[in-house]
Amino acid sequence: MRIATRFLAAASIAALSLFAGSAMAEDKLIIGTEGAYPPFNNLESDGSLVGFDIDIAKALCDEMKVTCEFVTQDWDGIIPALQAKKFDAIIASMSITPERLEKVDFSKKYYNTPPAIAVPKDSPISKVEELKGKVLGAQSSTTHSNYAEKHMPDSELKLYPTADEYKLDLSGGRVDAVIDDIVVLSEWVKSDAGSCCKILTPLPIDPEINGAGAGIAVRKGETALADKFTTAIAAIRANGKYKEINAKYFDFDVYGD
């Protein structure tokens, strides 16, 4: 009987340990982000991460009562890194698209803004139709590069690993125009680094390409975690925290319709 009792006690302790380990794992989330997409996420020279995505992520973690840590990852490899379990979720302005839904699951959107075109201030280009035959820059593996391929097939599309690189080429006259999120481009042209350039025009959202806004990506099948993020997004929208963060970066509601 003592042997059996010890065995049962040991088994109970093991089960409790496993349960505790699982609970601890749920109390901590590793968040993947790019760190090269201001004003949404950017890695500062001191190693800190800043931006709308980062502040929203922290607010969501507080709402969910979990500890979150951040990991930066190059954009091209961010979904494979999630699938390889290098982090638990992606909060990096990733649009919810049919193509990505084949690889990951998403929360509901936490913002939705349209794409736009930027050109040098002295550019002779006055409308989108005049991009025919021109060199158009975009970040690779983004909805914006896909948008250009579909809607501007007569432009020469030049792809870049990060937004910073296409910005340098536009300011240096090596491309004629660039396409990206209107907020990203608007914030850039208002800065000293972007004083060379201007917004040509916003573009209509293509639901097939731009999707239903930016959401939080999780591994395929982890819908419970996606649902927790969705609930937390609704909560910070309701309690004013989202509005507070939004006002820090923008003078309009980026959540969209």
Secondary structure as GFF3:
##gff-version 3
##sequence-region A 1 257
A	DSSP	alpha_helix	2	26	.	.	.	ID=ss1
A	DSSP	beta_strand	28	33	.	.	.	ID=ss2
A	DSSP	beta_strand	36	37	.	.	.	ID=ss3
A	DSSP	beta_strand	41	43	.	.	.	ID=ss4
A	DSSP	beta_strand	49	50	.	.	.	ID=ss5
A	DSSP	alpha_helix	52	64	.	.	.	ID=ss6
A	DSSP	beta_strand	67	72	.	.	.	ID=ss7
A	DSSP	three_ten_helix	75	77	.	.	.	ID=ss8
A	DSSP	alpha_helix	78	83	.	.	.	ID=ss9
A	DSSP	beta_strand	89	95	.	.	.	ID=ss10
A	DSSP	alpha_helix	98	101	.	.	.	ID=ss11
A	DSSP	beta_strand	104	106	.	.	.	ID=ss12
A	DSSP	beta_strand	115	120	.	.	.	ID=ss13
A	DSSP	three_ten_helix	128	131	.	.	.	ID=ss14
A	DSSP	beta_strand	135	139	.	.	.	ID=ss15
A	DSSP	alpha_helix	143	151	.	.	.	ID=ss16
A	DSSP	beta_strand	156	160	.	.	.	ID=ss17
A	DSSP	alpha_helix	163	171	.	.	.	ID=ss18
A	DSSP	beta_strand	177	181	.	.	.	ID=ss19
A	DSSP	alpha_helix	182	189	.	.	.	ID=ss20
A	DSSP	beta_strand	197	202	.	.	.	ID=ss21
A	DSSP	alpha_helix	207	210	.	.	.	ID=ss22
A	DSSP	beta_strand	214	219	.	.	.	ID=ss23
A	DSSP	alpha_helix	223	239	.	.	.	ID=ss24
A	DSSP	alpha_helix	241	249	.	.	.	ID=ss25
###
